[in-house]
């Protein structure tokens, strides 16, 4: 069985407590009932608590939770929140014994990684801390591998975050070993002798109008676009729906990769077009590809962020191997040429674009004003030798008409 779940906590022994997404509605309903039933303070009169006894606990957030007594030690009791898994020491005045809700099974499931052996035969504190930092309150995918003999024991699972296997990742970090070695390759961190590549984005049918976002402007004629799933056009093609789904899944996978990026190996192979993760100026990591070495000492590389089209010269310290699961998503940005106009022959502006001197810088800024933050739409005219499109603005007029009005471009039939 495979299901989505939220990791509620990591036990001190490395137990992973998860709440299936399908349980969320029922758990929220129960929590609401408990709040309506129990109000005010806990039990203030003396009471003889017993290990394993059911109770409700008033947490530090002043919310009541179902719990059970784990250990009795004077006026402080150790309790486990049975619907979330975590264990806490609580003064008696914050507890209330109850037989309410005892017939409802706990909503969280204790799990252990399938055929995974922690170093030293138990999970070290640094490994537990790392699991807590990586997984707590995050949505993950659970693959049930083996049911316990006792239904109260731990479920043996494989856990995947952003398409990556947790077992493989923890083995890679040297926190544990796989008993049979079967899971190790699933992390898929590429080494230098492999030549991975990105998938290309499928394009809409020529003539079909579709919403787009401009992610990068190279020149008034050359831009990068992404399909815009939030567009206001009523009809969405299968291509746009697939692109929207890919974009959402990719963003989730990248969120996970940003958590682990600093632990991934540095690049040692600087082959042109090699996929990698690169750190942008905002401190986040994105999918990129290598274009060229711009400086040898120290090494600086020109990379392109494939989901935006933008470029960056980065030191090798800001580049990492890309985990294999990130390669299954097509590149989000598509390079296109705009049809219907060319540079104005009488454009007297002296400042030109260095890499495209037929255009003035003023024309570039004008095009940026036309496309930045706008609801745009496009239709493909040709697919080869270059993808050529007509680009329409908020007002449904061709965006290049503004440049023609300003004398920065002229019509090109």
C-alpha positions as a Markdown table, in Angstrom:
| # | Residue | x | y | z |
|---|---|---|---|---|
| 1 | Unk | 0.0 | 0.0 | 0.0 |
| 2 | Unk | 1.2 | 3.5 | -0.8 |
| 3 | Unk | -0.2 | 6.6 | 0.8 |
| 4 | Unk | 0.6 | 10.3 | 1.5 |
| 5 | Unk | 1.2 | 11.3 | 5.2 |
| 6 | Unk | 2.4 | 14.1 | 7.4 |
| 7 | Unk | 5.4 | 13.3 | 9.6 |
| 8 | Unk | 4.3 | 14.4 | 13.1 |
| 9 | Unk | 7.5 | 13.7 | 15.0 |
| 10 | Unk | 10.6 | 11.6 | 15.2 |
| 11 | Unk | 11.0 | 9.5 | 18.5 |
| 12 | Unk | 14.3 | 9.5 | 20.4 |
| 13 | Unk | 14.8 | 6.0 | 19.2 |
| 14 | Unk | 14.4 | 7.0 | 15.5 |
| 15 | Unk | 10.7 | 5.9 | 15.3 |
| 16 | Unk | 9.0 | 7.9 | 12.5 |
| 17 | Unk | 5.4 | 8.9 | 13.5 |
| 18 | Unk | 3.2 | 9.6 | 10.5 |
| 19 | Unk | -0.4 | 10.7 | 10.2 |
| 20 | Unk | -2.0 | 9.6 | 6.9 |
| 21 | Unk | -3.5 | 12.5 | 4.9 |
| 22 | Unk | -6.7 | 10.5 | 4.7 |
| 23 | Unk | -7.0 | 10.7 | 8.5 |
| 24 | Unk | -6.8 | 14.5 | 8.7 |
| 25 | Unk | -10.5 | 15.2 | 8.6 |
| 26 | Unk | -11.4 | 12.7 | 11.2 |
| 27 | Unk | -8.5 | 13.8 | 13.5 |
| 28 | Unk | -9.6 | 17.5 | 13.2 |
| 29 | Unk | -13.1 | 16.5 | 14.0 |
| 30 | Unk | -12.0 | 14.6 | 17.1 |
| 31 | Unk | -9.7 | 17.5 | 18.3 |
| 32 | Unk | -12.7 | 19.9 | 18.0 |
| 33 | Unk | -14.9 | 17.5 | 20.1 |
| 34 | Unk | -12.1 | 17.3 | 22.8 |
| 35 | Unk | -11.9 | 21.1 | 23.0 |
| 36 | Unk | -15.6 | 21.3 | 23.5 |
| 37 | Unk | -15.6 | 18.6 | 26.2 |
| 38 | Unk | -12.6 | 19.7 | 28.2 |
| 39 | Unk | -12.3 | 23.3 | 29.3 |
| 40 | Unk | -10.3 | 25.1 | 31.9 |
| 41 | Unk | -7.5 | 23.5 | 33.9 |
| 42 | Unk | -6.5 | 19.8 | 34.5 |
| 43 | Unk | -7.2 | 17.7 | 37.5 |
| 44 | Unk | -6.2 | 19.7 | 40.6 |
| 45 | Unk | -7.0 | 17.1 | 43.3 |
| 46 | Unk | -4.6 | 14.3 | 44.2 |
| 47 | Unk | -4.9 | 11.3 | 41.9 |
| 48 | Unk | -2.9 | 8.0 | 41.6 |
| 49 | Unk | -1.8 | 7.8 | 38.1 |
| 50 | Unk | -0.9 | 4.4 | 36.5 |
| 51 | Unk | 1.5 | 3.6 | 33.6 |
| 52 | Unk | -0.5 | 3.2 | 30.4 |
| 53 | Unk | -3.6 | 5.0 | 31.7 |
| 54 | Unk | -5.6 | 7.1 | 29.2 |
| 55 | Unk | -5.8 | 10.8 | 29.7 |
| 56 | Unk | -6.1 | 14.2 | 28.0 |
| 57 | Unk | -3.2 | 16.7 | 28.2 |
| 58 | Unk | -3.4 | 20.5 | 28.1 |
| 59 | Unk | -0.4 | 21.3 | 25.8 |
| 60 | Unk | 1.8 | 24.4 | 25.9 |
| 61 | Unk | -0.4 | 25.8 | 23.1 |
| 62 | Unk | -3.4 | 25.5 | 25.6 |
| 63 | Unk | -5.0 | 22.8 | 23.3 |
| 64 | Unk | -6.2 | 19.5 | 24.8 |
| 65 | Unk | -4.8 | 16.3 | 23.3 |
| 66 | Unk | -5.4 | 12.6 | 23.8 |
| 67 | Unk | -2.5 | 11.0 | 25.6 |
| 68 | Unk | -1.3 | 8.0 | 27.7 |
| 69 | Unk | 0.9 | 7.8 | 30.8 |
| 70 | Unk | 4.4 | 6.5 | 29.9 |
| 71 | Unk | 6.1 | 7.0 | 33.2 |
| 72 | Unk | 5.1 | 8.2 | 36.7 |
| 73 | Unk | 7.7 | 10.2 | 38.6 |
| 74 | Unk | 6.4 | 12.2 | 41.5 |
| 75 | Unk | 4.4 | 15.3 | 40.5 |
| 76 | Unk | 5.7 | 15.2 | 36.9 |
| 77 | Unk | 4.4 | 12.6 | 34.5 |
| 78 | Unk | 5.8 | 11.5 | 31.2 |
| 79 | Unk | 3.1 | 11.2 | 28.6 |
| 80 | Unk | 2.8 | 10.3 | 25.0 |
| 81 | Unk | 0.5 | 12.2 | 22.7 |
| 82 | Unk | -1.1 | 9.2 | 21.0 |
| 83 | Unk | -2.3 | 11.0 | 17.9 |
| 84 | Unk | 1.0 | 12.7 | 17.2 |
| 85 | Unk | 3.6 | 10.4 | 18.8 |
| 86 | Unk | 5.8 | 12.8 | 20.8 |
| 87 | Unk | 6.6 | 12.2 | 24.4 |
| 88 | Unk | 6.8 | 15.0 | 27.0 |
| 89 | Unk | 7.1 | 15.5 | 30.7 |
| 90 | Unk | 4.0 | 17.3 | 32.1 |
| 91 | Unk | 3.0 | 18.5 | 35.6 |
| 92 | Unk | 0.0 | 16.6 | 36.9 |
| 93 | Unk | -2.1 | 19.8 | 37.0 |
| 94 | Unk | -2.2 | 19.8 | 33.1 |
| 95 | Unk | -3.7 | 16.3 | 32.9 |
| 96 | Unk | -7.1 | 14.8 | 33.2 |
| 97 | Unk | -7.9 | 11.1 | 33.4 |
| 98 | Unk | -10.6 | 10.0 | 31.0 |
| 99 | Unk | -12.3 | 7.0 | 29.4 |
| 100 | Unk | -13.7 | 9.2 | 26.6 |
| 101 | Unk | -12.4 | 8.5 | 23.1 |
| 102 | Unk | -10.5 | 5.4 | 24.2 |
| 103 | Unk | -12.4 | 3.3 | 21.6 |
| 104 | Unk | -10.9 | 5.4 | 18.7 |
| 105 | Unk | -7.5 | 4.1 | 17.6 |
| 106 | Unk | -4.5 | 6.5 | 17.5 |
| 107 | Unk | -4.3 | 8.5 | 14.3 |
| 108 | Unk | -0.6 | 8.4 | 14.0 |
| 109 | Unk | 1.3 | 5.3 | 13.0 |
| 110 | Unk | 4.8 | 4.5 | 14.4 |
| 111 | Unk | 7.1 | 3.4 | 11.5 |
| 112 | Unk | 10.6 | 2.2 | 11.0 |
| 113 | Unk | 12.7 | 2.1 | 7.8 |
| 114 | Unk | 12.5 | -1.2 | 6.1 |
| 115 | Unk | 15.8 | -3.3 | 6.2 |
| 116 | Unk | 17.8 | -0.3 | 7.3 |
| 117 | Unk | 20.4 | -0.8 | 10.1 |
| 118 | Unk | 21.5 | 2.3 | 12.0 |
| 119 | Unk | 25.2 | 2.6 | 12.7 |
| 120 | Unk | 25.9 | 1.1 | 16.1 |
| 121 | Unk | 22.5 | -0.8 | 16.0 |
| 122 | Unk | 20.6 | 2.2 | 17.3 |
| 123 | Unk | 19.9 | 5.7 | 15.9 |
| 124 | Unk | 22.5 | 8.1 | 17.2 |
| 125 | Unk | 21.3 | 11.5 | 18.5 |
| 126 | Unk | 22.7 | 13.4 | 15.5 |
| 127 | Unk | 20.8 | 11.1 | 13.2 |
| 128 | Unk | 17.6 | 11.6 | 15.1 |
| 129 | Unk | 18.1 | 15.4 | 15.1 |
| 130 | Unk | 18.7 | 15.3 | 11.4 |
| 131 | Unk | 15.5 | 13.3 | 10.7 |
| 132 | Unk | 13.5 | 15.7 | 12.9 |
| 133 | Unk | 14.9 | 18.7 | 11.0 |
| 134 | Unk | 14.3 | 17.1 | 7.6 |
| 135 | Unk | 10.9 | 15.5 | 8.1 |
| 136 | Unk | 8.9 | 17.1 | 10.9 |
| 137 | Unk | 5.5 | 18.5 | 9.7 |
| 138 | Unk | 6.4 | 17.6 | 6.1 |
| 139 | Unk | 4.2 | 15.7 | 3.6 |
| 140 | Unk | 5.9 | 12.4 | 2.5 |
| 141 | Unk | 5.0 | 9.3 | 0.5 |
| 142 | Unk | 4.9 | 6.1 | 2.5 |
| 143 | Unk | 5.3 | 2.6 | 0.9 |
| 144 | Unk | 4.2 | -0.1 | 3.3 |
| 145 | Unk | 6.8 | -3.0 | 3.1 |
| 146 | Unk | 6.0 | -5.2 | 6.0 |
| 147 | Unk | 3.2 | -5.4 | 8.6 |
| 148 | Unk | 4.2 | -6.0 | 12.3 |
| 149 | Unk | 3.2 | -9.2 | 14.0 |
| 150 | Unk | 1.8 | -7.1 | 16.9 |
| 151 | Unk | -0.5 | -4.4 | 15.6 |
| 152 | Unk | 0.9 | -1.9 | 18.2 |
| 153 | Unk | 4.5 | -2.4 | 16.9 |
| 154 | Unk | 6.2 | -0.4 | 14.2 |
| 155 | Unk | 5.2 | -0.6 | 10.5 |
| 156 | Unk | 8.2 | -1.3 | 8.2 |
| 157 | Unk | 8.2 | 1.3 | 5.4 |
| 158 | Unk | 10.1 | 2.9 | 2.6 |
| 159 | Unk | 9.7 | 6.7 | 2.8 |
| 160 | Unk | 10.1 | 9.0 | -0.1 |
| 161 | Unk | 10.5 | 12.8 | 0.0 |
| 162 | Unk | 10.5 | 14.8 | -3.3 |
| 163 | Unk | 10.9 | 11.4 | -5.1 |
| 164 | Unk | 14.0 | 10.5 | -3.1 |
| 165 | Unk | 14.3 | 7.5 | -0.8 |
| 166 | Unk | 15.0 | 8.4 | 2.8 |
| 167 | Unk | 16.8 | 5.1 | 3.4 |
| 168 | Unk | 19.2 | 5.8 | 0.5 |
| 169 | Unk | 19.7 | 9.3 | 1.7 |
| 170 | Unk | 20.5 | 8.3 | 5.3 |
| 171 | Unk | 22.9 | 5.6 | 4.0 |
| 172 | Unk | 24.5 | 8.2 | 1.8 |
| 173 | Unk | 24.9 | 10.5 | 4.9 |
| 174 | Unk | 26.5 | 7.4 | 6.7 |
| 175 | Unk | 23.8 | 7.4 | 9.5 |
| 176 | Unk | 22.9 | 3.8 | 8.6 |
| 177 | Unk | 23.5 | 0.9 | 6.2 |
| 178 | Unk | 21.0 | -1.0 | 4.1 |
| 179 | Unk | 20.7 | -4.7 | 5.1 |
| 180 | Unk | 20.5 | -5.9 | 1.5 |
| 181 | Unk | 21.9 | -2.9 | -0.4 |
| 182 | Unk | 18.8 | -2.8 | -2.6 |
| 183 | Unk | 17.8 | 0.8 | -1.9 |
| 184 | Unk | 21.2 | 2.6 | -2.3 |
| 185 | Unk | 21.0 | 3.6 | -5.9 |
| 186 | Unk | 17.5 | 5.2 | -5.6 |
| 187 | Unk | 18.9 | 8.5 | -4.4 |
| 188 | Unk | 20.5 | 8.8 | -7.8 |
| 189 | Unk | 23.2 | 11.4 | -7.2 |
| 190 | Unk | 25.0 | 11.5 | -10.5 |
| 191 | Unk | 28.7 | 10.9 | -10.7 |
| 192 | Unk | 31.0 | 12.3 | -13.4 |
| 193 | Unk | 31.1 | 9.3 | -15.7 |
| 194 | Unk | 27.3 | 9.5 | -16.4 |
| 195 | Unk | 25.7 | 11.9 | -18.8 |
| 196 | Unk | 22.2 | 12.7 | -17.6 |
| 197 | Unk | 20.1 | 15.3 | -19.4 |
| 198 | Unk | 16.8 | 17.2 | -18.9 |
| 199 | Unk | 13.5 | 16.4 | -20.6 |
| 200 | Unk | 12.1 | 19.0 | -23.0 |
| 201 | Unk | 8.7 | 20.6 | -22.4 |
| 202 | Unk | 6.0 | 19.4 | -24.8 |
| 203 | Unk | 4.7 | 22.4 | -26.8 |
| 204 | Unk | 1.0 | 23.3 | -27.6 |
| 205 | Unk | -0.3 | 22.8 | -31.1 |
| 206 | Unk | 0.6 | 25.7 | -33.5 |
| 207 | Unk | -2.3 | 28.2 | -33.7 |
| 208 | Unk | -3.6 | 27.4 | -30.3 |
| 209 | Unk | -3.7 | 30.3 | -27.9 |
| 210 | Unk | -2.4 | 29.6 | -24.4 |
| 211 | Unk | -1.5 | 31.7 | -21.3 |
| 212 | Unk | 2.2 | 32.2 | -20.6 |
| 213 | Unk | 4.6 | 34.0 | -18.2 |
| 214 | Unk | 7.8 | 35.6 | -19.4 |
| 215 | Unk | 10.6 | 34.4 | -17.1 |
| 216 | Unk | 13.6 | 36.0 | -18.9 |
| 217 | Unk | 14.1 | 38.6 | -21.7 |
| 218 | Unk | 17.4 | 38.2 | -23.7 |
| 219 | Unk | 16.5 | 40.8 | -26.3 |
| 220 | Unk | 13.2 | 42.3 | -27.5 |
| 221 | Unk | 13.1 | 39.5 | -30.0 |
| 222 | Unk | 14.3 | 36.5 | -27.9 |
| 223 | Unk | 12.6 | 35.6 | -24.6 |
| 224 | Unk | 12.0 | 32.6 | -22.3 |
| 225 | Unk | 8.4 | 31.6 | -21.5 |
| 226 | Unk | 6.6 | 29.2 | -19.1 |
| 227 | Unk | 3.1 | 27.9 | -19.5 |
| 228 | Unk | 0.9 | 29.8 | -17.0 |
| 229 | Unk | -1.6 | 27.5 | -15.3 |
| 230 | Unk | -3.2 | 30.5 | -13.4 |
| 231 | Unk | -4.1 | 32.2 | -16.7 |
| 232 | Unk | -7.6 | 33.6 | -17.2 |
| 233 | Unk | -8.3 | 31.8 | -20.4 |
| 234 | Unk | -11.3 | 29.4 | -20.0 |
| 235 | Unk | -9.9 | 26.4 | -21.9 |
| 236 | Unk | -6.8 | 24.5 | -20.7 |
| 237 | Unk | -5.2 | 22.1 | -23.1 |
| 238 | Unk | -3.8 | 18.8 | -22.0 |
| 239 | Unk | -0.3 | 20.2 | -22.5 |
| 240 | Unk | -1.0 | 23.1 | -20.1 |
| 241 | Unk | -2.6 | 20.8 | -17.5 |
| 242 | Unk | 0.4 | 18.5 | -17.7 |
| 243 | Unk | 2.8 | 21.5 | -17.4 |
| 244 | Unk | 0.9 | 22.8 | -14.4 |
| 245 | Unk | 1.1 | 19.4 | -12.6 |
| 246 | Unk | 4.8 | 19.1 | -13.4 |
| 247 | Unk | 5.4 | 22.6 | -12.1 |
| 248 | Unk | 3.7 | 21.9 | -8.8 |
| 249 | Unk | 5.5 | 18.5 | -8.3 |
| 250 | Unk | 8.8 | 20.1 | -9.3 |
| 251 | Unk | 8.4 | 22.9 | -6.8 |
| 252 | Unk | 7.7 | 20.4 | -4.0 |
| 253 | Unk | 10.8 | 18.4 | -5.0 |
| 254 | Unk | 12.9 | 21.5 | -5.1 |
| 255 | Unk | 11.7 | 22.5 | -1.6 |
| 256 | Unk | 13.1 | 19.2 | -0.4 |
| 257 | Unk | 16.3 | 19.6 | -2.3 |
| 258 | Unk | 16.9 | 23.0 | -0.7 |
| 259 | Unk | 16.8 | 21.2 | 2.7 |
| 260 | Unk | 19.6 | 18.8 | 1.7 |
| 261 | Unk | 21.5 | 20.7 | -1.0 |
| 262 | Unk | 24.5 | 21.6 | 1.2 |
| 263 | Unk | 25.0 | 17.8 | 1.9 |
| 264 | Unk | 25.0 | 16.8 | -1.8 |
| 265 | Unk | 28.5 | 16.3 | -3.4 |
| 266 | Unk | 30.2 | 19.1 | -5.2 |
| 267 | Unk | 30.6 | 18.9 | -9.0 |
| 268 | Unk | 33.9 | 17.5 | -10.2 |
| 269 | Unk | 32.9 | 17.2 | -13.9 |
| 270 | Unk | 32.3 | 20.4 | -15.8 |
| 271 | Unk | 31.0 | 19.0 | -19.0 |
| 272 | Unk | 28.9 | 21.4 | -21.1 |
| 273 | Unk | 25.1 | 21.0 | -20.7 |
| 274 | Unk | 25.6 | 18.8 | -17.6 |
| 275 | Unk | 22.5 | 19.1 | -15.3 |
| 276 | Unk | 23.3 | 20.3 | -11.7 |
| 277 | Unk | 21.8 | 22.2 | -8.8 |
| 278 | Unk | 23.0 | 25.8 | -8.5 |
| 279 | Unk | 22.6 | 28.4 | -5.7 |
| 280 | Unk | 21.1 | 31.6 | -6.9 |
| 281 | Unk | 21.6 | 35.1 | -5.4 |
| 282 | Unk | 18.5 | 34.6 | -3.2 |
| 283 | Unk | 20.3 | 31.7 | -1.4 |
| 284 | Unk | 17.9 | 29.1 | -2.9 |
| 285 | Unk | 19.0 | 26.1 | -5.1 |
| 286 | Unk | 17.5 | 25.6 | -8.5 |
| 287 | Unk | 17.9 | 23.3 | -11.5 |
| 288 | Unk | 20.6 | 24.4 | -13.9 |
| 289 | Unk | 23.0 | 23.3 | -16.6 |
| 290 | Unk | 26.6 | 24.1 | -17.2 |
| 291 | Unk | 27.5 | 26.3 | -20.2 |
| 292 | Unk | 31.2 | 27.2 | -19.9 |
| 293 | Unk | 34.1 | 27.8 | -17.6 |
| 294 | Unk | 34.6 | 31.6 | -17.4 |
| 295 | Unk | 37.6 | 31.5 | -15.0 |
| 296 | Unk | 40.1 | 28.8 | -14.0 |
| 297 | Unk | 41.6 | 30.1 | -10.8 |
| 298 | Unk | 39.4 | 30.0 | -8.8 |
| 299 | Unk | 36.9 | 28.1 | -11.0 |
| 300 | Unk | 33.9 | 30.1 | -12.0 |
| 301 | Unk | 31.2 | 28.5 | -14.3 |
| 302 | Unk | 28.5 | 30.1 | -16.4 |
| 303 | Unk | 25.2 | 28.2 | -15.7 |
| 304 | Unk | 21.7 | 28.6 | -17.0 |
| 305 | Unk | 18.7 | 28.0 | -14.8 |
| 306 | Unk | 16.6 | 25.8 | -17.0 |
| 307 | Unk | 13.2 | 26.6 | -15.4 |
| 308 | Unk | 13.7 | 30.3 | -15.9 |
| 309 | Unk | 16.2 | 30.9 | -18.7 |
| 310 | Unk | 18.3 | 33.2 | -16.6 |
| 311 | Unk | 22.1 | 33.0 | -16.4 |
| 312 | Unk | 24.6 | 33.2 | -13.6 |
| 313 | Unk | 28.4 | 33.0 | -13.2 |
| 314 | Unk | 28.9 | 31.0 | -10.1 |
| 315 | Unk | 31.9 | 29.6 | -8.2 |
| 316 | Unk | 32.1 | 25.8 | -8.1 |
| 317 | Unk | 31.2 | 25.9 | -4.3 |
| 318 | Unk | 27.7 | 26.9 | -5.4 |
| 319 | Unk | 27.1 | 23.9 | -7.6 |
| 320 | Unk | 26.0 | 20.4 | -6.6 |
| 321 | Unk | 25.2 | 17.1 | -8.2 |
| 322 | Unk | 21.5 | 16.9 | -9.0 |
| 323 | Unk | 19.5 | 14.0 | -7.5 |
| 324 | Unk | 18.0 | 11.8 | -10.2 |
| 325 | Unk | 14.3 | 12.4 | -9.3 |
| 326 | Unk | 14.7 | 16.1 | -10.4 |
| 327 | Unk | 15.5 | 15.0 | -13.9 |
| 328 | Unk | 12.1 | 13.5 | -14.6 |
| 329 | Unk | 10.4 | 16.9 | -14.8 |
| 330 | Unk | 10.6 | 18.7 | -18.2 |
| 331 | Unk | 12.4 | 22.1 | -18.2 |
| 332 | Unk | 9.8 | 24.7 | -17.5 |
| 333 | Unk | 11.3 | 27.6 | -19.5 |
| 334 | Unk | 11.1 | 27.5 | -23.3 |
| 335 | Unk | 13.3 | 29.7 | -25.5 |
| 336 | Unk | 11.2 | 31.4 | -28.2 |
| 337 | Unk | 11.5 | 34.2 | -30.8 |
| 338 | Unk | 8.8 | 36.8 | -31.3 |
| 339 | Unk | 7.4 | 37.3 | -34.8 |
| 340 | Unk | 6.2 | 40.3 | -36.6 |
| 341 | Unk | 8.8 | 43.0 | -35.9 |
| 342 | Unk | 12.5 | 43.9 | -36.2 |
| 343 | Unk | 14.9 | 46.6 | -34.9 |
| 344 | Unk | 14.0 | 50.1 | -36.2 |
| 345 | Unk | 16.4 | 51.1 | -38.9 |
| 346 | Unk | 16.3 | 54.7 | -37.7 |
| 347 | Unk | 16.8 | 54.0 | -34.0 |
| 348 | Unk | 19.3 | 56.7 | -33.0 |
| 349 | Unk | 19.8 | 55.5 | -29.3 |
| 350 | Unk | 23.6 | 55.1 | -28.9 |
| 351 | Unk | 23.4 | 52.5 | -26.0 |
| 352 | Unk | 23.1 | 49.1 | -27.5 |
| 353 | Unk | 22.7 | 45.6 | -26.0 |
| 354 | Unk | 26.4 | 44.3 | -26.1 |
| 355 | Unk | 25.5 | 40.7 | -27.1 |
| 356 | Unk | 22.7 | 41.8 | -29.5 |
| 357 | Unk | 23.9 | 45.3 | -30.9 |
| 358 | Unk | 21.1 | 45.5 | -33.5 |
| 359 | Unk | 18.8 | 46.4 | -30.5 |
| 360 | Unk | 19.0 | 49.5 | -28.3 |
| 361 | Unk | 18.9 | 49.2 | -24.5 |
| 362 | Unk | 15.9 | 51.4 | -24.6 |
| 363 | Unk | 14.1 | 48.8 | -26.7 |
| 364 | Unk | 15.0 | 46.1 | -24.1 |
| 365 | Unk | 13.7 | 48.2 | -21.2 |
| 366 | Unk | 10.5 | 48.9 | -23.2 |
| 367 | Unk | 10.0 | 45.2 | -23.8 |
| 368 | Unk | 10.5 | 44.4 | -20.1 |
| 369 | Unk | 7.8 | 46.9 | -19.2 |
| 370 | Unk | 5.5 | 45.2 | -21.6 |
| 371 | Unk | 5.9 | 41.7 | -20.2 |
| 372 | Unk | 6.9 | 42.0 | -16.5 |
| 373 | Unk | 4.1 | 41.0 | -14.2 |
| 374 | Unk | 1.5 | 40.9 | -17.0 |
| 375 | Unk | -1.1 | 38.3 | -17.9 |
| 376 | Unk | 0.1 | 37.3 | -21.4 |
| 377 | Unk | -1.0 | 34.8 | -24.0 |
| 378 | Unk | 0.8 | 33.3 | -27.0 |
| 379 | Unk | 0.3 | 31.2 | -30.1 |
| 380 | Unk | 3.0 | 29.2 | -31.8 |
| 381 | Unk | 3.7 | 30.1 | -35.5 |
| 382 | Unk | 6.6 | 27.8 | -36.3 |
| 383 | Unk | 8.4 | 25.0 | -34.5 |
| 384 | Unk | 11.6 | 25.0 | -36.6 |
| 385 | Unk | 14.3 | 26.0 | -37.1 |
| 386 | Unk | 13.3 | 28.1 | -34.1 |
| 387 | Unk | 10.1 | 28.2 | -32.0 |
| 388 | Unk | 8.5 | 31.4 | -33.1 |
| 389 | Unk | 5.4 | 32.8 | -31.4 |
| 390 | Unk | 3.0 | 35.8 | -31.4 |
| 391 | Unk | 2.8 | 37.3 | -27.9 |
| 392 | Unk | -0.3 | 39.1 | -26.7 |
| 393 | Unk | -0.6 | 41.5 | -23.7 |
| 394 | Unk | -3.3 | 42.0 | -21.1 |
| 395 | Unk | -5.3 | 44.0 | -23.7 |
| 396 | Unk | -5.0 | 41.1 | -26.2 |
| 397 | Unk | -2.9 | 43.2 | -28.5 |
| 398 | Unk | 0.5 | 42.1 | -29.8 |
| 399 | Unk | 3.1 | 43.3 | -27.3 |
| 400 | Unk | 5.5 | 44.5 | -29.9 |
| 401 | Unk | 3.1 | 47.2 | -31.1 |
| 402 | Unk | 4.2 | 49.3 | -28.1 |
| 403 | Unk | 7.8 | 49.2 | -29.4 |
| 404 | Unk | 6.7 | 50.2 | -32.9 |
| 405 | Unk | 4.7 | 53.2 | -31.4 |
| 406 | Unk | 7.9 | 54.3 | -29.6 |
| 407 | Unk | 9.9 | 54.1 | -32.7 |
| 408 | Unk | 12.1 | 51.3 | -31.3 |
| 409 | Unk | 11.0 | 48.6 | -33.7 |
| 410 | Unk | 9.3 | 48.3 | -37.1 |
| 411 | Unk | 6.9 | 45.8 | -38.6 |
| 412 | Unk | 8.5 | 42.8 | -40.3 |
| 413 | Unk | 6.1 | 41.0 | -42.6 |
